[in-house]
Each structure stands twice: as C-alpha cells, then as structure tokens.
Amino acid sequence: MTLQDFVLTGQWVFLAYFVGINTGYLLQNVIAAHGIRKYLQTADQYEAENVFSSLDIPISLVVPAYNESVSIVTSVKAMLQLEYPQYELIVVNDGSTDDTLQKLIDEFGMQEFPEAYRARVESTEVRSVYRSTRIANLRVVDKVNGGSKADASNAGINACRYPLVCVVDADSVLQPDSLRRVVRPFLEDPTTVAVGGTVRIANGCTVRQGFLEKVGLPKNFLALVQVVEYLRAFLFGRMGWSPINGLLIISGAFGLFHKETLIEAGGYNPKAVGEDMELVLRLHRLMKKKRKPYRITFVPDPVCRTDAPENLKDLKGQRVRWQHGLGQALALNRSLITNPRGGAVSWVAIPFYMVFELFGPIIEVAGYFFILICGFMGWLSWPEAAIFLGLAVGLGVMLSTSAIMLEELSFGMYPRFRDLALLYFIAIVENFGFRQLTAIWRFQGLMRWLRGGEHKWESITRSSSLMDEAK
Amino acid sequence: MEWLFRTDFDSTTTIALWSIAGVLVTTVVLFVYTMGLRFATVAGDRRRSRFLAAWRDVFAAAMLSRRAAENIELPTVSRDERVNLLEEWNRACSIVDGDAAENLMILARRTEIPALATTMLKKRRVSSKILATQTLGHLRDSKVRQRIHALVEHENTALSITAALALVAIDADFGITVVVPMIERRRDWPKNRVSVLLRMAGSERISEPLYRAIRSAEDDAKTYLLEFAWLIEAQVLDALVTDLLRENKDPGVINASLKLVSGFSGVPRIASLTQHPVSFVRMQAAKVLGRIGQQEHLSLLESMLDDREWWVRYRAAQSITSLPFLGPNELRRLRDRQEDRYAADMLQQTFAEAGLA
C-alpha cells in the first residue's frame, strides 16, 4: 500500500464514521421527538387527574454517602419531603472519615437498632443500622468502607423493605415529584424492571433546603457547555433508545429498579468503574437469559439535578472515568453482543455504543492528527476540508438545536429568552475546542480501560450553589 | 478566495455541500419552531391568567349557591380560551361533590361547555378526546353514552380509563357491566383509578359482577382481580375468600385471598398454610394469624421464626409481638428461649420496632 492509498483509505474510514455516527444521532432524534410527544400527550392529563397519587407501590430510596458531611443533612431533609405516598429513606454511610454519621445522628435522632440485616447482594461488613427516633421512614446503614458507591448501594439494597428501589446520589437535588414521575412506567407496564429519568445540571440554579428554587444557567463556561451536553445526552441520547428497549444506561444519580430483579442480577458490581451502566447491561443479560418480556425504560421528566465539574481537572477525571466504565461494562457483558435473541440491545444499541461511543475516540483523535499531518505535508485540499469541517460543525449545532427544541417542547425549564440565546451560542462554540478536548480525554479513558485500572469513590469540587446551601 | 466560487468538486464533496445547505435549513427551522413554542407558551400563560382572573370568582360563587349558578353574569369566552374553560371547570368538578357539583353542572349548561366537549370528542388528538370525555362524564350526558362506550376500548391508557370513569358516571349500571369484565384485560389501567371507579359505582352494584368475574377467571386473572375485592360487600367477600382458600391451590390466589381475610373464617386452612412450600404464602399466613391473634396459634408462629426466608421470620415475629395476650415480660421470655440465632435476632428487631427492646 502506497502512502497515497493509505491517505485515501483513511479518508473513506473517517467519512464512513462521520456518516454513521450522525445518521445514528439523527435517527435517535426522530425517535426521541416522537417518544416525547407521545409521552406528553397524556402527561398533563395524568397530572391533572392525579392518577398515581395513592398507588400502592412503595419505594425504598437508597442514598450512598461517603464524606458528605457538608451537605448530607440538607439532602436528607429534602428527600424526606418528596411527594410520594409511601417511601423509606436509607442512607448508607460508607465508612466516611468525616462526621457524616454524627451529623445524621444529631440532626435526626438516629439510634442504633438491632435490625436483622440480611446480605442478599455483596457488600462489605455492616457495622450497625440506625433508626430515627423522630422520622419513622428514615434509617442509616453504617458500614465499613467498601471503596465504591456500588458497594455502599448494595448495603442499602440489602436493607430495603419495599418492592422498588431508587438509588440516588447524596448530592443530587431532586424534584419534589420525582418519585411520582419516575414510577409511572412501573404502573403502566408490569414488565418494567428499571426506569431512568432526565438528570440536569444544578450549577447556576438556586437551591434552598435541598430543593430547586430557581432554574438558571451557570456562569462557568465548562458547566454551561455541559448543560447543552446533558440536554443532548438525555433528551435524545436516552429517549432515543428507550422506545426500542435499547436503553443501556440509567444514570447513577437517579434510577428506579424492581428490587427482586435487581437482587437476582446480583446488585451493583463493586469492581465496575461505571457501575450504573454495568448494572443495566447485566439486567438486560439476565432478562434475555430468562426469556421473559421486560422493559428498561426512560422518562423524559427532569427528576434530578447534579453538580457538574467546573474545572478542567475534574471534568477530565469524569470523562476518563466514564470512558473506562463504558469499556469495562461492555466487556463484562460481552455475551450480550453475540446473543441471537438479544433484540435491539444486541443488534443495534451495543454495536452503536461499541463503534461510536467506545472506539469512536480512536477515529476522532486519529482524524485530528490525520488532518494536521496532511495539512503539514501539503496533501490537504483546503476547500474540501473547510466544507467537511463546516458540515461537522453544522451537524453538531443542528443536533444541539434539536435538543434545545425538545427541551422547550417538553418542559421549558429556561424561561428567559436570554438563557435560550446563551444555549444557542454554546451550541455553536462548543464545537471549537471543547469537543476535541473531550475526544482526547475519552481516548485516554479508553487506554486506561485497555491497560486495566481500579475504581474508588471519586468526588468533584462542588459548585457554590450546593455548598452555600449546606452551610 | 476564488475557491469559494468553485463548482468543480467531486461527487462526495458536492453531497457534503448540499448536506450543509440541508443542515442549515433544518437548524433554522428548528430554531424558528423553538421560538414559536416559546412565544406560544408565554401567550398561553397570559391567556390562562386572564381567564382565571375573570372566571375564578364565577366558579367559586356557583359552587356555593345554586342561585348564583343560575344567575351570575358570565364573562365572555374568546375562542382561544375555550380549552381553559373546559380545563378549569373540570378541575373545579374534581374537587367537589354533592350540591356544589350539581351547581357546577347548572353553570356549565349556561355556557358552551357541553357543545364544546361534544365537538372536541370528535377530534383526533388524544388530549382533546380525554378532556372532552372527562367533561361529558362530569356532565353525566347520557346522549353521548355510546360514543364514550366506544372509547373505553381505546388503546391509550389515559383515554380509556377516563372513558370508563365517564361511562360509570353517566350510567353506573350499564358502565359496570362493561367495565368489570375489562378490568383484568386492561391491566394498564392504574389500580387506584379502577378502585375509584368501583367505589363510585357503589359496593351493592359491583359485588355480584366482581364476584362472578373472580370466580370465573383463570388463576392469574383471579389474583389480579382480588386486589379490588375489598370493595365487595362484606358477606359476599367473606364467602368468596373462604371458598377460594378451600378450593384453590395456586399460590398467587391463596396469597391474594389471605390478604382479604378479616374474620375467623377459614382459620384451619390458614393454619395449614404456615407450612406452604411458597414463601410468600407462609409470610401472608403469619400475618393473618397475627391479625386473628389467637393463643392456639402462638406455637405455629413460633415455629416460623426459624423459617429460611427473612420475610416469613419478620412477619411471624411481628405477629408474635402484636399478640394481645403477650405482655413485655412474656415476649422477652419467648425471645430468650429461642435456640435459633435468626429467630432471636428477628424478635429483637420487632421488639425494638414496637419500642419494647
């Protein structure tokens, strides 16, 4: 193969990748728009009729916490005020080295309780279980540090008493009606085993007593870009997969599961870097193996807000971790890939994730170097390069515009015209620098997975909105 | 800059150029549509506020007095406000009953509400049909009974259950004969809506059809229907539960029946279920024995404390703890004599829960 052949072949590979990924995203967009419209057709009516107000599927809310002393009391108070007829709150103190446990004891009158704890899924040793003397539905599981959120979540799952389990990050800001909204698929379809909801960025919002008071956009550029990213990721990234039962991720920040199925699947994998995705893949695997009809679904309602990294170091850490987790989760559940009865998961979702999400960064990063080298060597036709660059940017902007449209169509959370204008501006500028940077970080994450790496609790520097609230 | 005006691109680049044009047009369309949505939302919010400012007092007055409902001056309703009128009137109807509900119907007949709802029922949009069905149900308009009846079979859950409720509101006797046989088939109907519907019809009207539906159903359907059996009249329910516990072998049906046991009927059978191979049946049996609270069952409950299933042990311990003839000291002695660690641990937990630890 001559150098010219190599360059020509390279061009076609990049072109095929480009066409493939954008076609995939466009299809997801169409499916998501249809799904959201259908969902919203009756959502208002369900709300007005209060259809699910007194239904009898109680929920256990599990909140794993490690060194959350700064915000745990506010978070728990907020979670105790959720609008749902029957739920219990189980906070798991994963051997915190700060005074997380003591704060809970002092604030809620927690007392050690001789609970006949049963370990149905793997976790490190539980030291004691506490029950609130003031709030009947609050318990705290104090355990030896297991080194991961997955391990702490499992201890919480073991202590659950209700048929549905909702695992929530301790620093998540929940919508007061989040449980009512996310439980809807379980009520509509008894074969539902897991449900995810839309997670939004908390940065820039005003939070009082753990509840969202006012929606706003962050001033920090990185957080702002992530607002648009999250709109894309959830409103069509997830919503696009859900109608074909091909959803592979339910965010670790907020997910609702059928407890017995979750336990049958073995709970969270403490060794997984992306424990949320790994669990969803394992649930798919379990249900395919059982050959029973099931649904893993997604509701577009914004149920929870979470803090986004505001500096490059944290953001890089997060993206490297996500990519590492993606590779590991797919590898651990590789039997799904070749499952002839795997349906949309095995034949559409996983191949798409493997080619475009997992190995995509290799093509993307190679593409940047390819252009640089060709330009340097004088092999690049600048007009053609400009046209393809224009198309890439245009498609990126179009997809973001579509996500903003879906947001406006569904929830219209940003009521000021100024906010909308800012989102459109970000949709354009993120294409110059930010996307390239994340491609490089994802490439690094991929390399870290290929080399093998360990996982432990990781935290980000909190945005001021949550920190101030906790003071 | 002359390359900007070149036309001699190869076919791939030409496609890319056309794609850019397509992407640009789509982006602009999406942007304009989003802005349109935003303006429509703002306008809709303002319209609703205006409507509420004019109508809130009218609804309030009508709810309180029949005279006001008949005579109060009605603000004009613009074409755009018609949906608001229906929505707000339905909202008012859903929070009142008795005379206030009758007064709202009188008020509605003085407005375009009945005609609007009948027109909206013909629209294709599901949300319009739901609003219309709900309105006609609240109006108890028997002229549209057949059309509402047809909507009960609609595949959309919200529309079909709204139609079922409306049908029962319009003609309870007819509605129950239509709806009860459908309950098992329409498992997408939210259970609390089904309960509301059955309650609305009244236990004397639903007891017989529901009893028949349960008796004739397959085991799986029986289990599902039994979730609504608590709405049946007490003596019919008692007979039903006794028969099902005696005749049926399906664990799901037994479990559902046990949940409905309120008296002493079928006690010997319940006692034998403490040895049932399926754990949730044993668990339910333990619960029922606790509810019945008879001394002769203490040893049975005690034997369940070392069951292999956590929930059976827990319910047995809870039942023992709640037995009316055992005081704190007797309970502690009972705990201390347990040789099995799991049994003692479980009693310890339920004692703590009951504040006895």
Interface residues (C-beta under 8 A of the other chain):
Chain A: L15 Q41 T42 D44 Q45 Y46 A48 E49 V51 F52 S53 S54 L55 D56 F113 P114 E115 A116 R118 R131 L187 E188 D189 P190 W382 P383 E384 I387 F388 G390 L391 G394 L395 V397 M398 T401 S402 I404 M405 E408 L409 G412 F417 L420 Y424
Chain B: W3 L4 R6 F9 T12 T13 A16 L17 S19 I20 V23 L24 T26 T27 L30 F31 Y33 T34 M35 L37 R38 T41 E87 N90 R91 S94 R125 V126 S127 I130 L131 Q134 N156 T157 A158 L159 I161 T162 R187 D188 P190 K191 N192 R193 W310 R313 Y314 Y342 D345 M346 Q348 Q349 A352 A357
